[in-house]
Amino acid sequence: MTQDSDELIMVQSELRDTQRSVLALRQELEKARAETEERLHNSALAAAAEIAQLKNTVSALRDELEKAHAERKVAVQHAAAVSHDEILQLKATCTALRGELEAARLDKASGISQAIVGANAEIAELHDTIRSLRGQLESRPTQPDRRAENAKA
């Protein structure tokens, strides 16, 4: 029986060692699971934080893009308004210059007409004067030329 008892003690000792090993392995497994869950939880938190940060970045970039689009739209509208005003001013200037040019043409034509009328009146007056002088010369009695007499003397 000693041998049976020795075997029993040995088997009990092995059983205790195996139970201790199982207990140690179970604790190690639970610790590993806890560490894995903690890493997984920390990774999930980090991912959630990164997602939130990326959402904020996307939102900020979207706002900036919309602001730039609005500013560009305002700039285009302003440029169009300025161009429209400039076009209206140029049209008004063209109209005014056309009016001035037409008035200058009319003034020039009127001045030329008046000059022609004045010149024709002067010519007619000179013709009348010539006729009158010719008539006076022809109606005078002829007198000997005093120069001829002076030359003879």
PyMOL commands that set and color helices and strands:
alter all, ss='L'
color gray80, all
select helices_A, chain A and resi 2-139+146-152
alter helices_A, ss='H'
color red, helices_A
deselect
rebuild
show_as cartoon
